[in-house]
Amino acid sequence: MLLLWGDQDIVSPFEPWKNSIINYPKIQLQVLENSGHSPMLEKPKEFWHSIEGFLKTKLVHNIS
């Protein structure tokens, strides 16, 4: 699972989530800089680059 967060998200800050996923090593947290609650709209290139990179690593691991 990939969690994408904006570092300036005041609606749902990532800090509480960051601490709660420690026990789940399969969950990845990526924080997009200079973005708020809607990184898919505020930083679309970075957002999709993160998703693409995550999917590529999962596809490579599942094919091997």
Biopython code that builds the backbone (N, CA, C, O; Angstrom):
import numpy as np
from Bio.PDB.StructureBuilder import StructureBuilder

atoms = [
    (1, "MET", "N", (0.849, -1.169, 0.000)),
    (1, "MET", "CA", (0.000, 0.000, 0.000)),
    (1, "MET", "C", (0.894, 1.230, 0.000)),
    (1, "MET", "O", (1.900, 1.289, 0.708)),
    (2, "LEU", "N", (0.514, 2.197, -0.795)),
    (2, "LEU", "CA", (1.231, 3.464, -0.856)),
    (2, "LEU", "C", (0.321, 4.559, -0.315)),
    (2, "LEU", "O", (-0.803, 4.737, -0.786)),
    (3, "LEU", "N", (0.813, 5.283, 0.666)),
    (3, "LEU", "CA", (0.109, 6.452, 1.194)),
    (3, "LEU", "C", (0.862, 7.685, 0.715)),
    (3, "LEU", "O", (2.051, 7.838, 0.993)),
    (4, "LEU", "N", (0.176, 8.555, 0.003)),
    (4, "LEU", "CA", (0.765, 9.803, -0.485)),
    (4, "LEU", "C", (0.160, 10.965, 0.280)),
    (4, "LEU", "O", (-1.059, 11.094, 0.392)),
    (5, "TRP", "N", (1.033, 11.802, 0.802)),
    (5, "TRP", "CA", (0.574, 12.924, 1.616)),
    (5, "TRP", "C", (1.282, 14.200, 1.211)),
    (5, "TRP", "O", (2.442, 14.172, 0.801)),
    (6, "GLY", "N", (0.592, 15.307, 1.325)),
    (6, "GLY", "CA", (1.206, 16.616, 1.170)),
    (6, "GLY", "C", (1.785, 17.045, 2.509)),
    (6, "GLY", "O", (1.137, 16.894, 3.545)),
    (7, "ASP", "N", (2.991, 17.574, 2.492)),
    (7, "ASP", "CA", (3.640, 17.949, 3.753)),
    (7, "ASP", "C", (2.963, 19.130, 4.445)),
    (7, "ASP", "O", (3.226, 19.392, 5.619)),
    (8, "GLN", "N", (2.101, 19.837, 3.736)),
    (8, "GLN", "CA", (1.404, 20.980, 4.319)),
    (8, "GLN", "C", (-0.095, 20.710, 4.482)),
    (8, "GLN", "O", (-0.897, 21.642, 4.544)),
    (9, "ASP", "N", (-0.457, 19.449, 4.549)),
    (9, "ASP", "CA", (-1.860, 19.057, 4.705)),
    (9, "ASP", "C", (-2.330, 19.373, 6.118)),
    (9, "ASP", "O", (-1.909, 18.730, 7.079)),
    (10, "ILE", "N", (-3.204, 20.368, 6.239)),
    (10, "ILE", "CA", (-3.731, 20.719, 7.562)),
    (10, "ILE", "C", (-5.083, 20.047, 7.818)),
    (10, "ILE", "O", (-5.566, 20.037, 8.950)),
    (11, "VAL", "N", (-5.689, 19.491, 6.776)),
    (11, "VAL", "CA", (-6.965, 18.787, 6.926)),
    (11, "VAL", "C", (-6.732, 17.430, 7.593)),
    (11, "VAL", "O", (-7.461, 17.033, 8.502)),
    (12, "SER", "N", (-5.709, 16.737, 7.122)),
    (12, "SER", "CA", (-5.366, 15.421, 7.659)),
    (12, "SER", "C", (-3.843, 15.289, 7.680)),
    (12, "SER", "O", (-3.267, 14.691, 6.770)),
    (13, "PRO", "N", (-3.183, 15.836, 8.701)),
    (13, "PRO", "CA", (-1.724, 15.802, 8.766)),
    (13, "PRO", "C", (-1.179, 14.371, 8.750)),
    (13, "PRO", "O", (-1.817, 13.447, 9.255)),
    (14, "PHE", "N", (0.003, 14.204, 8.167)),
    (14, "PHE", "CA", (0.563, 12.866, 8.023)),
    (14, "PHE", "C", (1.263, 12.348, 9.272)),
    (14, "PHE", "O", (1.493, 11.143, 9.372)),
    (15, "GLU", "N", (1.602, 13.184, 10.204)),
    (15, "GLU", "CA", (2.338, 12.741, 11.396)),
    (15, "GLU", "C", (1.652, 11.598, 12.163)),
    (15, "GLU", "O", (2.315, 10.611, 12.480)),
    (16, "PRO", "N", (0.361, 11.695, 12.471)),
    (16, "PRO", "CA", (-0.271, 10.571, 13.180)),
    (16, "PRO", "C", (-0.224, 9.276, 12.364)),
    (16, "PRO", "O", (-0.064, 8.196, 12.932)),
    (17, "TRP", "N", (-0.361, 9.374, 11.061)),
    (17, "TRP", "CA", (-0.301, 8.194, 10.204)),
    (17, "TRP", "C", (1.110, 7.638, 10.160)),
    (17, "TRP", "O", (1.312, 6.424, 10.166)),
    (18, "LYS", "N", (2.075, 8.528, 10.116)),
    (18, "LYS", "CA", (3.472, 8.110, 10.070)),
    (18, "LYS", "C", (3.799, 7.218, 11.269)),
    (18, "LYS", "O", (4.481, 6.203, 11.127)),
    (19, "ASN", "N", (3.318, 7.593, 12.424)),
    (19, "ASN", "CA", (3.571, 6.814, 13.637)),
    (19, "ASN", "C", (2.770, 5.516, 13.676)),
    (19, "ASN", "O", (3.213, 4.541, 14.284)),
    (20, "SER", "N", (1.604, 5.483, 13.041)),
    (20, "SER", "CA", (0.763, 4.294, 13.118)),
    (20, "SER", "C", (1.151, 3.208, 12.120)),
    (20, "SER", "O", (0.754, 2.056, 12.293)),
    (21, "ILE", "N", (1.917, 3.540, 11.078)),
    (21, "ILE", "CA", (2.266, 2.518, 10.088)),
    (21, "ILE", "C", (3.589, 1.820, 10.388)),
    (21, "ILE", "O", (4.003, 0.940, 9.633)),
    (22, "ILE", "N", (4.243, 2.186, 11.451)),
    (22, "ILE", "CA", (5.525, 1.579, 11.800)),
    (22, "ILE", "C", (5.415, 0.058, 11.879)),
    (22, "ILE", "O", (6.344, -0.648, 11.487)),
    (23, "ASN", "N", (4.313, -0.443, 12.371)),
    (23, "ASN", "CA", (4.126, -1.882, 12.533)),
    (23, "ASN", "C", (3.681, -2.591, 11.258)),
    (23, "ASN", "O", (3.423, -3.795, 11.277)),
    (24, "TYR", "N", (3.589, -1.867, 10.168)),
    (24, "TYR", "CA", (3.143, -2.437, 8.890)),
    (24, "TYR", "C", (4.201, -2.179, 7.819)),
    (24, "TYR", "O", (4.112, -1.191, 7.090)),
    (25, "PRO", "N", (5.197, -3.053, 7.717)),
    (25, "PRO", "CA", (6.318, -2.805, 6.803)),
    (25, "PRO", "C", (5.941, -2.797, 5.321)),
    (25, "PRO", "O", (6.712, -2.300, 4.500)),
    (26, "LYS", "N", (4.787, -3.329, 4.964)),
    (26, "LYS", "CA", (4.386, -3.320, 3.555)),
    (26, "LYS", "C", (3.758, -1.993, 3.129)),
    (26, "LYS", "O", (3.549, -1.760, 1.939)),
    (27, "ILE", "N", (3.462, -1.137, 4.082)),
    (27, "ILE", "CA", (2.891, 0.171, 3.766)),
    (27, "ILE", "C", (4.027, 1.171, 3.575)),
    (27, "ILE", "O", (4.919, 1.294, 4.415)),
    (28, "GLN", "N", (3.972, 1.877, 2.455)),
    (28, "GLN", "CA", (4.946, 2.928, 2.183)),
    (28, "GLN", "C", (4.263, 4.281, 2.315)),
    (28, "GLN", "O", (3.142, 4.478, 1.845)),
    (29, "LEU", "N", (4.956, 5.202, 2.960)),
    (29, "LEU", "CA", (4.458, 6.570, 3.093)),
    (29, "LEU", "C", (5.388, 7.480, 2.308)),
    (29, "LEU", "O", (6.598, 7.498, 2.536)),
    (30, "GLN", "N", (4.816, 8.229, 1.390)),
    (30, "GLN", "CA", (5.573, 9.228, 0.653)),
    (30, "GLN", "C", (4.919, 10.575, 0.890)),
    (30, "GLN", "O", (3.701, 10.726, 0.798)),
    (31, "VAL", "N", (5.761, 11.547, 1.197)),
    (31, "VAL", "CA", (5.273, 12.891, 1.470)),
    (31, "VAL", "C", (5.750, 13.810, 0.350)),
    (31, "VAL", "O", (6.943, 13.892, 0.059)),
    (32, "LEU", "N", (4.800, 14.496, -0.269)),
    (32, "LEU", "CA", (5.130, 15.420, -1.349)),
    (32, "LEU", "C", (5.307, 16.818, -0.765)),
    (32, "LEU", "O", (4.424, 17.349, -0.091)),
    (33, "GLU", "N", (6.465, 17.391, -1.042)),
    (33, "GLU", "CA", (6.797, 18.706, -0.493)),
    (33, "GLU", "C", (5.976, 19.809, -1.157)),
    (33, "GLU", "O", (5.606, 19.725, -2.328)),
    (34, "ASN", "N", (5.711, 20.825, -0.379)),
    (34, "ASN", "CA", (4.983, 22.012, -0.837)),
    (34, "ASN", "C", (3.610, 21.670, -1.401)),
    (34, "ASN", "O", (3.176, 22.239, -2.403)),
    (35, "SER", "N", (2.940, 20.738, -0.747)),
    (35, "SER", "CA", (1.612, 20.337, -1.171)),
    (35, "SER", "C", (0.720, 20.224, 0.061)),
    (35, "SER", "O", (1.176, 19.912, 1.162)),
    (36, "GLY", "N", (-0.548, 20.484, -0.158)),
    (36, "GLY", "CA", (-1.508, 20.388, 0.936)),
    (36, "GLY", "C", (-2.306, 19.103, 0.879)),
    (36, "GLY", "O", (-1.755, 18.025, 0.657)),
    (37, "HIS", "N", (-3.600, 19.223, 1.079)),
    (37, "HIS", "CA", (-4.489, 18.063, 1.188)),
    (37, "HIS", "C", (-4.761, 17.378, -0.153)),
    (37, "HIS", "O", (-5.209, 16.232, -0.175)),
    (38, "SER", "N", (-4.501, 18.051, -1.256)),
    (38, "SER", "CA", (-4.809, 17.483, -2.581)),
    (38, "SER", "C", (-3.562, 17.432, -3.466)),
    (38, "SER", "O", (-3.486, 18.150, -4.463)),
    (39, "PRO", "N", (-2.593, 16.598, -3.114)),
    (39, "PRO", "CA", (-1.360, 16.561, -3.917)),
    (39, "PRO", "C", (-1.603, 16.144, -5.361)),
    (39, "PRO", "O", (-0.823, 16.509, -6.241)),
    (40, "MET", "N", (-2.667, 15.386, -5.627)),
    (40, "MET", "CA", (-2.964, 14.969, -7.001)),
    (40, "MET", "C", (-3.335, 16.155, -7.878)),
    (40, "MET", "O", (-3.181, 16.098, -9.098)),
    (41, "LEU", "N", (-3.824, 17.229, -7.266)),
    (41, "LEU", "CA", (-4.157, 18.446, -8.000)),
    (41, "LEU", "C", (-3.047, 19.492, -7.901)),
    (41, "LEU", "O", (-2.786, 20.221, -8.859)),
    (42, "GLU", "N", (-2.407, 19.562, -6.761)),
    (42, "GLU", "CA", (-1.390, 20.578, -6.512)),
    (42, "GLU", "C", (-0.036, 20.236, -7.134)),
    (42, "GLU", "O", (0.686, 21.118, -7.598)),
    (43, "LYS", "N", (0.294, 18.953, -7.137)),
    (43, "LYS", "CA", (1.581, 18.474, -7.660)),
    (43, "LYS", "C", (1.339, 17.234, -8.525)),
    (43, "LYS", "O", (1.837, 16.155, -8.202)),
    (44, "PRO", "N", (0.580, 17.371, -9.622)),
    (44, "PRO", "CA", (0.191, 16.177, -10.379)),
    (44, "PRO", "C", (1.366, 15.371, -10.941)),
    (44, "PRO", "O", (1.319, 14.141, -10.935)),
    (45, "LYS", "N", (2.403, 16.029, -11.418)),
    (45, "LYS", "CA", (3.546, 15.289, -11.967)),
    (45, "LYS", "C", (4.231, 14.463, -10.890)),
    (45, "LYS", "O", (4.523, 13.285, -11.098)),
    (46, "GLU", "N", (4.487, 15.069, -9.750)),
    (46, "GLU", "CA", (5.124, 14.360, -8.647)),
    (46, "GLU", "C", (4.232, 13.241, -8.118)),
    (46, "GLU", "O", (4.707, 12.156, -7.782)),
    (47, "PHE", "N", (2.946, 13.521, -8.050)),
    (47, "PHE", "CA", (1.981, 12.537, -7.575)),
    (47, "PHE", "C", (2.009, 11.287, -8.458)),
    (47, "PHE", "O", (2.132, 10.172, -7.953)),
    (48, "TRP", "N", (1.895, 11.474, -9.774)),
    (48, "TRP", "CA", (1.876, 10.326, -10.688)),
    (48, "TRP", "C", (3.238, 9.653, -10.794)),
    (48, "TRP", "O", (3.319, 8.445, -11.013)),
    (49, "HIS", "N", (4.295, 10.418, -10.643)),
    (49, "HIS", "CA", (5.637, 9.822, -10.623)),
    (49, "HIS", "C", (5.765, 8.877, -9.423)),
    (49, "HIS", "O", (6.341, 7.797, -9.548)),
    (50, "SER", "N", (5.244, 9.267, -8.287)),
    (50, "SER", "CA", (5.268, 8.424, -7.090)),
    (50, "SER", "C", (4.469, 7.144, -7.306)),
    (50, "SER", "O", (4.923, 6.056, -6.950)),
    (51, "ILE", "N", (3.296, 7.273, -7.880)),
    (51, "ILE", "CA", (2.462, 6.094, -8.133)),
    (51, "ILE", "C", (3.133, 5.169, -9.141)),
    (51, "ILE", "O", (3.162, 3.952, -8.956)),
    (52, "GLU", "N", (3.669, 5.750, -10.202)),
    (52, "GLU", "CA", (4.333, 4.938, -11.225)),
    (52, "GLU", "C", (5.526, 4.179, -10.637)),
    (52, "GLU", "O", (5.698, 2.989, -10.903)),
    (53, "GLY", "N", (6.340, 4.859, -9.847)),
    (53, "GLY", "CA", (7.487, 4.209, -9.222)),
    (53, "GLY", "C", (7.066, 3.084, -8.294)),
    (53, "GLY", "O", (7.680, 2.017, -8.285)),
    (54, "PHE", "N", (6.031, 3.318, -7.524)),
    (54, "PHE", "CA", (5.521, 2.290, -6.610)),
    (54, "PHE", "C", (5.023, 1.072, -7.384)),
    (54, "PHE", "O", (5.355, -0.062, -7.041)),
    (55, "LEU", "N", (4.230, 1.305, -8.423)),
    (55, "LEU", "CA", (3.695, 0.193, -9.210)),
    (55, "LEU", "C", (4.800, -0.596, -9.907)),
    (55, "LEU", "O", (4.738, -1.823, -9.984)),
    (56, "LYS", "N", (5.799, 0.099, -10.407)),
    (56, "LYS", "CA", (6.905, -0.599, -11.072)),
    (56, "LYS", "C", (7.628, -1.526, -10.105)),
    (56, "LYS", "O", (7.984, -2.646, -10.473)),
    (57, "THR", "N", (7.849, -1.078, -8.880)),
    (57, "THR", "CA", (8.531, -1.955, -7.921)),
    (57, "THR", "C", (7.665, -3.153, -7.571)),
    (57, "THR", "O", (8.188, -4.249, -7.370)),
    (58, "LYS", "N", (6.373, -2.973, -7.494)),
    (58, "LYS", "CA", (5.471, -4.080, -7.170)),
    (58, "LYS", "C", (5.374, -5.059, -8.331)),
    (58, "LYS", "O", (5.348, -6.269, -8.110)),
    (59, "LEU", "N", (5.322, -4.568, -9.552)),
    (59, "LEU", "CA", (5.238, -5.444, -10.718)),
    (59, "LEU", "C", (6.518, -6.257, -10.879)),
    (59, "LEU", "O", (6.464, -7.444, -11.198)),
    (60, "VAL", "N", (7.662, -5.628, -10.661)),
    (60, "VAL", "CA", (8.938, -6.331, -10.766)),
    (60, "VAL", "C", (9.015, -7.428, -9.731)),
    (60, "VAL", "O", (9.461, -8.532, -10.043)),
    (61, "HIS", "N", (8.593, -7.160, -8.505)),
    (61, "HIS", "CA", (8.646, -8.165, -7.436)),
    (61, "HIS", "C", (7.668, -9.308, -7.680)),
    (61, "HIS", "O", (7.950, -10.449, -7.316)),
    (62, "ASN", "N", (6.534, -9.018, -8.285)),
    (62, "ASN", "CA", (5.542, -10.064, -8.519)),
    (62, "ASN", "C", (5.879, -10.922, -9.740)),
    (62, "ASN", "O", (5.453, -12.075, -9.810)),
    (63, "ILE", "N", (6.622, -10.397, -10.687)),
    (63, "ILE", "CA", (6.998, -11.156, -11.876)),
    (63, "ILE", "C", (8.153, -12.092, -11.572)),
    (63, "ILE", "O", (8.219, -13.194, -12.116)),
    (64, "SER", "N", (9.054, -11.668, -10.717)),
    (64, "SER", "CA", (10.251, -12.457, -10.422)),
    (64, "SER", "C", (9.921, -13.748, -9.713)),
    (64, "SER", "O", (10.821, -14.525, -9.396)),
]
sb = StructureBuilder()
sb.init_structure("model")
sb.init_model(0)
sb.init_chain("A")
sb.init_seg("    ")
for serial, (resi, resn, name, xyz) in enumerate(atoms, 1):
    if name == "N":
        sb.init_residue(resn, " ", resi, " ")
    sb.init_atom(name, np.array(xyz, "f"), 0.0, 1.0, " ", f" {name:<3s}", serial, name[0])
structure = sb.get_structure()
